Amino acid sequence: MNWQGFWDGDHPIYVNARHRQIHDETLAHEISAEIKKPDMIVLDYACGEATEAHRVAEKCATLFLSDGAATVREKLNKRYQTNNKIIVQSPEDTAQVMDGTIDLIIVNSLLQYLTRDETKKVLADLHKKLKPEGCLLIGDVIAPDVSALTDANALLWFGFMHGFFFAALGGLFRTLFSDYRKIRGALGLTTWREDEFLSLLAQTGFKAQRRKKNFGHNQARMTFEAIKSF
Ligand SMILES: C[S@@+](CC[C@H](N)C(=O)[O-])C[C@H]1O[C@@H](n2cnc3c(N)ncnc32)[C@H](O)[C@@H]1O
């Protein structure tokens, strides 16, 4: 199995329902805080199940939810079929969106599953979709020195803070025997040094900086803010 097959399958990346709920609520809250005007067009690329996306949609004019996995899109379509601000897309649909029309794009927790060349293509494609001065926020980028142990600690702490510590412990134990670990062992995760990623963003046409705070719970990972500059 590869990452594509993994995301299309029934993958237990959350340790329980509370973990998913808190994760999705946190992310929806953080994305909403980026929406400064109600007429903004927003794209959440590689959005996952985004169970709290209706909260984000309340803050903007249109919210595109784009994900590569057909099973994820099926769930999104069911969940948001009556929300007229949300448009569910495949990456191929997103490629058809008119260039220069999106104000804000979020890409959270995707790049570690892409090759370097795939990342370059995604960044270039998304750059085209942004309005001049539009903003791309890329979260959860992993630096080479961040180990799986650091990720495990961050999850346990998140669980402790939100009342699912023992479920997080059990989830980490199950991960040892999971498809995730097998694929991660076989394919690895792609990591980026901060300076290397900033230079890629500059080459792609962005004025970029690393933010102090990462999206989500794991502060060992990095979030970059990239403004379309040419
Ligand atoms: C770790 S989840 C992140 C979900 C969400 N952004 C979050 O932070 O909770 C990664 C998501 O990326 C999607 N994905 C993987 N490869 C993709 C690609 N090349 N293009 C678009 N989506 C992709 C997967 O289907 C999965 O839903």
The ligand as a Gaussian input file, in Angstrom:
#p B3LYP/6-31G(d) Opt

LIG

0 1
 C       -3.057000      14.175000       7.522000
 S       -4.494000      14.469000       6.564000
 C       -4.666000      16.210000       6.884000
 C       -6.088000      16.634000       6.880000
 C       -6.324000      18.091000       7.328000
 N       -5.631000      19.028000       6.470000
 C       -5.892000      18.254000       8.779000
 O       -4.896000      18.925000       9.021000
 O       -6.562000      17.691000       9.651000
 C       -3.889000      14.464000       4.893000
 C       -5.010000      14.588000       3.858000
 O       -4.381000      14.869000       2.604000
 C       -5.087000      14.186000       1.569000
 N       -4.138000      14.047000       0.450000
 C       -3.076000      13.220000       0.378000
 N       -2.388000      13.431000      -0.788000
 C       -3.051000      14.446000      -1.424000
 C       -2.820000      15.153000      -2.640000
 N       -1.771000      14.857000      -3.421000
 N       -3.691000      16.130000      -3.002000
 C       -4.745000      16.434000      -2.199000
 N       -5.010000      15.806000      -1.038000
 C       -4.169000      14.830000      -0.648000
 C       -5.481000      12.883000       2.215000
 O       -6.566000      12.276000       1.530000
 C       -5.822000      13.321000       3.642000
 O       -7.192000      13.592000       3.776000

